[in-house]
Amino acid sequence: MRRLVWAWPALTVILCSCSLVPSASQPAASTPAPQASAGASTSAARSAKASTKDPAGSAAPASSRNPTALPTVPDAKGGGPGRFPPTGHGRLDGKVILVDPGHNGGNFAAASVINRLIWNGRESETCDTTGAETDAGYTEALFNWRVALYLTADLRAAGATVVLTRTSDTGVGPCVTKRAALGNEVHANAAVSIHADGGPPGGRGFAILEPVADGINNAIVGSSAILGADLRAAFAAGTGEPVSSYDGINGIQPRDDLGGINLSTVPKVFIECANMRNAADAALVTSPRWQVRVARAIAAGLTTFVLSRR
């Protein structure tokens, strides 16, 4: 999800008094980054035990019972955000998870909208971007969306309420300001932004992008580092993907240029699942079965983190 010279798009929070999240009815059944924080390494030992077992405890996660059948959610107006109640009971009963599939399929045809400037907490940037794509034209927006649907199915089956920042892959945006505001508004127990990178073709692997203290987010920097370590351990174990060979240290990259973590008041990280410009990673991101593994691994990392916060 590169912007300029291997830099990622930012998310920014705007808080408002009105609700941003419509509820869905219950369905039938370019700046060098700082070094990683001590909190991430402290939690690494515990996170290394993260399991890719279904968070609900069943033999097969909801997302992987039939990988060729993509889960669905009702479209909100204009494909905007939606709140989806649990479909089962399990280890995540009573938890709220914010899932943010980066970019959107309609962004390519809406330059006047996504190029509008917003404030990311430190500087101005555009409302959104088109995201990366493979050399064959498979878009990051589509990958993010499919993983988010599989992930949403798993989390809801485990008892969580899931808030999605978009409910289709044919819309535009929303602006990163609105995406980030959602997690704060719903007081999410954890928030994750799903992405895939557009890095150098010779590099591959995944990276967790974590917040750096900037005042507003001071209270969640430590917990976000723990979330990042839990996701890193679960993702490596569950997907077989190596940590990035070009971004961060051992799969962790602190970032101070992303509004979504600069202004977050809930534990939040970005995950760059792979490098779409790398041939080996491109073969993975276009595979439905690997997308299922990605979703299952993210669910496992989120579950480890959320249950540790009791």
C-alpha positions as CSV (number, residue, x, y, z in Angstrom):
1,M,0.0,0.0,0.0
2,R,2.8,2.4,-0.9
3,R,2.3,6.1,-1.4
4,L,5.6,7.7,-2.4
5,V,9.1,6.2,-2.4
6,W,8.0,3.2,-0.3
7,A,5.8,5.1,2.2
8,W,2.5,3.8,3.4
9,P,-0.9,5.8,3.5
10,A,-2.0,7.1,6.7
11,L,-5.2,7.0,8.7
12,T,-6.5,10.0,10.6
13,V,-9.2,10.2,13.3
14,I,-12.0,12.8,13.4
15,L,-14.2,12.4,16.4
16,C,-17.8,13.4,16.1
17,S,-20.9,13.3,18.3
18,C,-23.0,11.3,15.8
19,S,-22.6,7.6,15.2
20,L,-20.6,6.5,12.2
21,V,-21.5,2.9,12.3
22,P,-24.9,1.5,11.1
23,S,-25.8,-1.8,12.7
24,A,-26.6,-4.9,10.7
25,S,-29.4,-7.1,11.8
26,Q,-28.5,-10.5,13.2
27,P,-28.2,-12.9,10.3
28,A,-29.7,-16.4,10.3
29,A,-27.2,-18.6,12.1
30,S,9.5,8.8,3.7
31,T,10.9,9.4,7.2
32,P,13.1,6.8,8.9
33,A,11.1,4.9,11.5
34,P,12.2,4.7,15.1
35,Q,13.3,1.4,16.7
36,A,10.7,-1.1,18.0
37,S,9.6,-0.5,21.6
38,A,10.6,-2.7,24.6
39,G,6.9,-3.6,25.0
40,A,7.0,-5.6,21.8
41,S,10.0,-7.6,22.8
42,T,8.6,-8.2,26.3
43,S,5.4,-9.7,24.9
44,A,7.2,-11.7,22.2
45,A,7.8,-14.8,24.5
46,R,4.1,-15.0,25.3
47,S,3.1,-14.2,21.7
48,A,5.3,-17.0,20.4
49,K,2.8,-19.4,21.8
50,A,-0.1,-17.9,19.8
51,S,-2.1,-20.6,18.1
52,T,-3.9,-20.5,14.8
53,K,-6.7,-22.6,16.3
54,D,-10.1,-21.4,15.5
55,P,-10.9,-18.7,18.1
56,A,-14.3,-20.2,18.7
57,G,-12.7,-23.6,19.5
58,S,-14.3,-25.5,16.7
59,A,-12.4,-28.0,14.5
60,A,-12.4,-25.7,11.5
61,P,-12.7,-21.9,11.4
62,A,-15.7,-20.4,9.7
63,S,-13.5,-18.9,7.0
64,S,-11.9,-22.2,6.0
65,R,-14.8,-24.5,6.0
66,N,-15.2,-23.8,2.3
67,P,-12.5,-21.5,1.1
68,T,-14.0,-21.2,-2.4
69,A,-17.2,-19.7,-0.8
70,L,-16.4,-16.1,0.2
71,P,-18.4,-15.0,3.2
72,T,-20.7,-12.0,2.7
73,V,-22.0,-9.1,4.7
74,P,-24.9,-6.8,3.9
75,D,-23.9,-3.6,2.2
76,A,-24.3,-0.5,4.1
77,K,-25.4,2.6,2.2
78,G,-22.8,3.3,-0.4
79,G,-20.7,0.4,0.8
80,G,-19.9,2.4,4.0
81,P,-19.1,1.1,7.4
82,G,-21.2,-1.5,9.2
83,R,-21.5,-3.2,12.6
84,F,-22.1,-6.9,12.6
85,P,-23.2,-8.9,15.7
86,P,-21.9,-12.4,16.6
87,T,-23.1,-15.4,14.8
88,G,-22.0,-17.8,17.6
89,H,-20.5,-18.0,21.1
90,G,-16.9,-18.5,22.1
91,R,-13.8,-17.0,23.5
92,L,-14.6,-13.6,22.1
93,D,-18.0,-13.1,23.6
94,G,-18.7,-9.5,24.4
95,K,-15.6,-8.2,22.5
96,V,-15.7,-5.6,19.7
97,I,-13.1,-5.8,17.0
98,L,-12.5,-3.1,14.3
99,V,-11.5,-4.6,11.0
100,D,-10.3,-2.1,8.4
101,P,-9.7,-3.5,4.8
102,G,-7.5,-0.8,3.3
103,H,-8.4,1.2,0.2
104,N,-11.4,0.4,-2.0
105,G,-12.1,-0.9,-5.5
106,G,-13.7,2.3,-6.7
107,N,-10.8,4.5,-5.7
108,F,-9.2,4.1,-9.1
109,A,-12.0,6.1,-10.8
110,A,-12.4,8.7,-8.1
111,A,-9.2,10.7,-8.0
112,S,-11.0,14.0,-7.2
113,V,-12.3,12.3,-4.0
114,I,-9.4,10.4,-2.7
115,N,-6.9,13.1,-3.5
116,R,-8.6,15.6,-1.2
117,L,-6.2,16.6,1.6
118,I,-6.8,15.6,5.2
119,W,-4.8,16.0,8.4
120,N,-3.1,12.8,9.8
121,G,-2.0,14.2,13.1
122,R,1.4,15.4,12.0
123,E,0.9,16.6,8.4
124,S,-1.5,16.7,5.5
125,E,-2.1,13.7,3.2
126,T,-4.7,12.5,0.8
127,C,-8.1,11.2,1.8
128,D,-7.2,7.7,0.6
129,T,-5.1,6.0,-2.1
130,T,-5.7,3.2,-4.7
131,G,-3.2,0.9,-3.0
132,A,-0.8,-1.5,-4.5
133,E,-1.3,-4.3,-7.1
134,T,0.5,-7.3,-8.5
135,D,2.3,-7.1,-11.8
136,A,-0.7,-8.9,-13.3
137,G,-3.1,-6.3,-12.0
138,Y,-4.6,-8.0,-8.9
139,T,-5.4,-5.1,-6.6
140,E,-4.5,-4.7,-3.0
141,A,-8.0,-3.4,-2.3
142,L,-9.5,-6.8,-3.4
143,F,-7.0,-8.8,-1.4
144,N,-7.7,-6.7,1.7
145,W,-11.5,-7.0,1.2
146,R,-11.4,-10.8,0.8
147,V,-9.2,-11.3,3.9
148,A,-11.5,-9.0,5.9
149,L,-14.6,-11.0,5.0
150,Y,-12.9,-14.3,6.0
151,L,-11.7,-12.7,9.2
152,T,-15.1,-11.2,10.0
153,A,-16.7,-14.6,9.7
154,D,-14.2,-16.1,12.1
155,L,-14.4,-13.4,14.7
156,R,-18.2,-13.3,14.6
157,A,-18.4,-17.1,15.0
158,A,-16.2,-16.8,18.1
159,G,-18.6,-14.3,19.7
160,A,-17.2,-11.0,18.7
161,T,-19.0,-8.0,17.3
162,V,-17.1,-6.8,14.2
163,V,-17.1,-3.3,12.9
164,L,-16.0,-3.0,9.2
165,T,-14.9,0.3,7.8
166,R,-16.4,-0.6,4.4
167,T,-18.9,-3.2,3.3
168,S,-18.1,-3.5,-0.4
169,D,-15.2,-3.4,-2.7
170,T,-16.9,-1.3,-5.3
171,G,-17.2,2.0,-3.5
172,V,-14.9,4.9,-2.8
173,G,-13.0,5.4,0.4
174,P,-14.0,6.1,3.1
175,C,-11.4,8.7,3.8
176,V,-8.8,7.5,6.2
177,T,-10.1,10.0,8.8
178,K,-13.4,8.2,9.0
179,R,-11.8,4.8,9.0
180,A,-9.7,5.7,12.0
181,A,-12.6,7.4,13.9
182,L,-14.6,4.2,13.9
183,G,-12.3,2.3,16.2
184,N,-12.4,5.1,18.7
185,E,-16.1,5.6,18.6
186,V,-16.9,2.0,19.2
187,H,-14.2,1.6,21.9
188,A,-12.9,-1.4,20.1
189,N,-10.9,-4.0,22.2
190,A,-8.5,-4.1,19.2
191,A,-8.3,-2.7,15.7
192,V,-6.4,-3.9,12.7
193,S,-5.9,-2.4,9.3
194,I,-5.4,-5.1,6.6
195,H,-3.0,-4.2,3.8
196,A,-0.5,-5.7,1.4
197,D,2.6,-3.8,0.4
198,G,3.9,-2.5,-2.9
199,G,7.6,-2.7,-2.1
200,P,10.7,-3.5,-4.1
201,P,10.3,-6.6,-6.3
202,G,13.3,-8.3,-4.7
203,G,11.9,-8.1,-1.2
204,R,9.2,-10.2,0.4
205,G,7.5,-10.9,3.7
206,F,5.1,-9.3,6.1
207,A,5.4,-6.5,8.6
208,I,3.5,-5.1,11.5
209,L,3.3,-1.3,11.6
210,E,3.0,0.1,15.1
211,P,2.3,3.5,16.6
212,V,4.9,5.9,18.0
213,A,3.9,8.2,20.9
214,D,2.7,11.6,19.7
215,G,0.5,12.7,22.6
216,I,-3.0,11.7,21.6
217,N,-2.0,8.0,21.3
218,N,0.3,7.8,24.2
219,A,-2.0,5.6,26.2
220,I,-2.2,2.9,23.5
221,V,1.4,2.7,22.3
222,G,2.3,0.0,24.8
223,S,-0.8,-2.1,24.2
224,S,-0.5,-1.7,20.5
225,A,3.1,-3.1,20.7
226,I,1.7,-6.2,22.5
227,L,-1.0,-6.5,19.9
228,G,1.7,-6.3,17.2
229,A,3.8,-9.0,18.8
230,D,0.8,-11.3,19.1
231,L,-0.1,-10.8,15.5
232,R,3.4,-11.2,14.3
233,A,3.7,-14.6,16.1
234,A,0.4,-15.9,14.9
235,F,0.9,-14.7,11.4
236,A,4.3,-16.3,11.0
237,A,3.0,-19.6,12.5
238,G,-0.2,-19.6,10.6
239,T,0.8,-18.5,7.1
240,G,4.4,-19.6,6.6
241,E,5.2,-16.1,5.4
242,P,8.6,-14.8,6.4
243,V,9.0,-11.4,8.1
244,S,9.8,-8.6,5.7
245,S,13.3,-8.6,4.3
246,Y,13.1,-4.8,3.7
247,D,10.7,-3.3,6.1
248,G,11.3,-3.1,9.9
249,I,13.2,-5.3,12.2
250,N,12.0,-8.9,12.7
251,G,8.6,-8.0,11.3
252,I,8.0,-4.9,13.4
253,Q,8.1,-1.3,12.0
254,P,7.2,1.6,14.2
255,R,5.6,4.4,12.2
256,D,4.9,8.0,13.1
257,D,3.4,9.0,9.7
258,L,0.1,7.0,9.8
259,G,-2.9,8.9,11.1
260,G,-4.8,5.8,12.0
261,I,-2.3,5.0,14.7
262,N,-1.1,8.5,15.4
263,L,-4.6,9.4,16.6
264,S,-6.0,6.1,17.8
265,T,-7.3,5.8,21.3
266,V,-7.7,2.0,21.1
267,P,-4.9,-0.6,20.5
268,K,-4.3,-0.6,16.8
269,V,-1.7,-1.8,14.2
270,F,-1.5,-2.1,10.5
271,I,-0.4,-5.4,9.0
272,E,1.3,-5.6,5.6
273,C,0.6,-9.2,4.8
274,A,3.0,-9.6,1.8
275,N,4.7,-7.7,-1.0
276,M,2.5,-7.7,-4.0
277,R,5.4,-6.7,-6.3
278,N,7.3,-9.8,-5.4
279,A,6.6,-12.9,-7.6
280,A,6.5,-15.4,-4.7
281,D,4.2,-13.2,-2.6
282,A,2.0,-12.3,-5.5
283,A,1.2,-16.0,-6.0
284,L,0.1,-16.2,-2.4
285,V,-2.0,-13.1,-2.2
286,T,-4.1,-14.2,-5.2
287,S,-4.8,-17.6,-3.7
288,P,-8.1,-18.0,-1.8
289,R,-6.7,-20.7,0.3
290,W,-3.8,-18.4,1.5
291,Q,-6.2,-15.6,2.1
292,V,-8.1,-18.0,4.4
293,R,-4.8,-18.8,6.2
294,V,-4.1,-15.1,6.6
295,A,-7.6,-14.4,8.1
296,R,-7.2,-17.4,10.4
297,A,-3.8,-16.2,11.6
298,I,-5.0,-12.6,12.2
299,A,-8.0,-13.9,14.2
300,A,-5.6,-16.0,16.3
301,G,-3.4,-13.0,17.0
302,L,-6.3,-10.8,17.9
303,T,-7.8,-13.5,20.2
304,T,-4.5,-13.9,22.0
305,F,-4.3,-10.2,22.6
306,V,-7.9,-9.6,23.6
307,L,-7.9,-12.4,26.0
308,S,-4.7,-11.2,27.6
309,R,-6.4,-7.9,28.5
310,R,-8.9,-9.2,30.9
